[in-house]
């Protein structure tokens, strides 16, 4: 009898300890390129947004991004307060329980125009993309930052 009990426990597998009962967002592969004219500085690029929801979540989540910005490496200085973007799949999106949805976010030049002198504050330093992610399970937005990276196109 004890042998059967031991084998039953072993065959049942490991207990899933994934703690993500709310969407756990992360930004990967951030990239930006700057283009400067006499009148404006324009930013283009993108990043991937991984939206993970664990098996112990109460239900699927409707998740979106209400804002994106560009900040300095320490996160204290905002370099571009609002970044315009599009996404695939379109946000908001549904994240099923025990799944990860990856969203490709694109930043287009025409949606990200800054004053011409912004190039000097963006170039020559590490930056981060910051996103405000809304999760229907959590009920309040959460702020996430990318890893620091260098903007391309700086001369």
C-alpha positions in Angstrom: 0.0 0.0 0.0 2.8 2.5 0.9 4.6 1.6 -2.3 1.5 2.6 -4.3 1.2 5.9 -2.4 4.9 6.8 -3.1 4.6 6.0 -6.8 1.3 8.0 -7.0 3.0 11.0 -5.6 6.0 10.6 -7.9 3.8 10.1 -11.0 1.8 13.2 -10.1 4.8 15.4 -10.9 6.0 18.5 -9.3 3.8 21.1 -7.8 3.7 24.2 -10.0 5.0 27.1 -7.9 4.5 29.8 -10.5 3.4 32.8 -8.4 1.9 34.9 -11.3 -1.7 35.3 -10.2 -1.6 38.7 -11.9 0.0 39.4 -15.3 3.8 39.6 -15.0 4.9 41.9 -17.8 8.5 42.4 -19.1 10.1 44.4 -21.9 12.6 42.7 -24.1 14.8 43.7 -27.1 14.3 47.4 -26.8 15.7 49.5 -29.7 15.4 53.1 -30.8 17.0 55.1 -33.6 17.1 58.9 -33.6 16.8 61.0 -36.8 17.4 64.7 -36.5 16.4 67.5 -38.8 16.7 71.3 -38.3 13.2 71.3 -36.8 12.7 68.0 -35.0 14.2 64.9 -33.5 12.2 61.8 -34.4 12.4 58.3 -32.7 11.7 55.0 -34.3 12.2 51.4 -33.0 10.3 49.0 -30.9 10.4 46.3 -28.2 8.7 43.1 -27.3 6.3 42.9 -24.4 5.9 39.5 -22.7 2.7 39.2 -20.7 2.9 36.1 -18.4 0.0 34.7 -16.3 0.5 31.7 -14.1 -1.7 28.6 -13.6 -3.1 29.8 -10.2 -4.7 33.0 -11.6 -8.4 33.3 -11.1 -9.2 33.9 -14.8 -7.7 35.2 -18.0 -6.7 38.9 -18.0 -7.4 41.7 -20.4 -4.1 43.5 -20.6 -3.0 46.7 -22.3 -0.5 49.5 -22.2 -1.9 52.9 -21.4 1.4 54.8 -21.8 5.0 54.5 -22.9 7.9 56.9 -22.3 11.7 57.1 -22.6 13.7 57.6 -19.4 17.3 57.8 -18.4 19.2 54.7 -17.1 18.4 55.6 -13.5 14.7 56.1 -14.3 14.7 59.5 -12.6 14.9 61.7 -15.8 12.1 61.6 -18.4 13.6 62.1 -21.9 10.4 61.7 -23.9 7.2 61.7 -21.8 5.0 60.1 -24.4 5.9 57.6 -27.0 3.3 56.8 -29.7 3.1 53.1 -30.6 1.2 50.4 -32.4 1.2 46.7 -31.4 0.7 43.3 -32.8 -1.5 41.8 -31.5 -3.4 44.9 -30.9 -3.6 46.0 -27.3 -5.6 45.4 -25.1 -5.2 41.7 -25.5 -6.4 38.6 -23.5 -3.7 36.7 -21.6 -5.0 33.1 -20.9 -4.3 31.4 -17.5 -1.0 29.6 -17.5 0.2 31.3 -20.7 2.5 34.0 -22.0 1.5 36.3 -24.8 4.2 38.2 -26.6 3.3 41.6 -28.1 5.5 43.3 -30.7 5.4 47.1 -30.1 6.5 49.4 -32.9 7.4 53.1 -32.5 7.1 55.0 -35.7 9.0 58.2 -36.6 5.8 60.2 -37.4 4.4 59.3 -33.9 7.5 60.3 -31.9 8.5 63.8 -32.8 10.5 65.8 -30.2 12.2 69.2 -30.2 15.4 69.3 -32.4 17.6 69.8 -29.3 16.3 66.5 -27.7 19.1 64.6 -29.6 21.7 66.0 -27.2 19.8 64.7 -24.2 19.0 61.3 -25.6 22.3 60.5 -27.3 25.5 59.6 -25.4 23.7 57.9 -22.5 21.9 54.7 -21.7 18.2 54.9 -21.7 15.2 52.7 -20.8 11.7 52.4 -22.2 9.0 52.6 -19.5 5.5 51.3 -20.0 2.4 51.6 -17.9 0.7 48.1 -18.1 -3.0 47.6 -17.2 -4.1 44.2 -16.0 -7.8 43.5 -15.4 -7.0 41.1 -12.6 -4.8 43.5 -10.7 -7.1 46.5 -11.1 -4.3 49.1 -11.0 -1.6 49.8 -13.5 2.0 48.7 -13.0 5.1 50.5 -14.3 7.8 48.4 -15.9 11.2 49.4 -17.4 13.3 47.8 -20.1 17.0 47.0 -19.5 19.2 50.0 -20.3 20.3 50.4 -23.9 21.9 52.9 -26.2 20.0 54.8 -28.9 21.2 54.2 -32.5 21.7 56.9 -35.1 23.5 59.3 -32.8 26.5 61.1 -34.4 
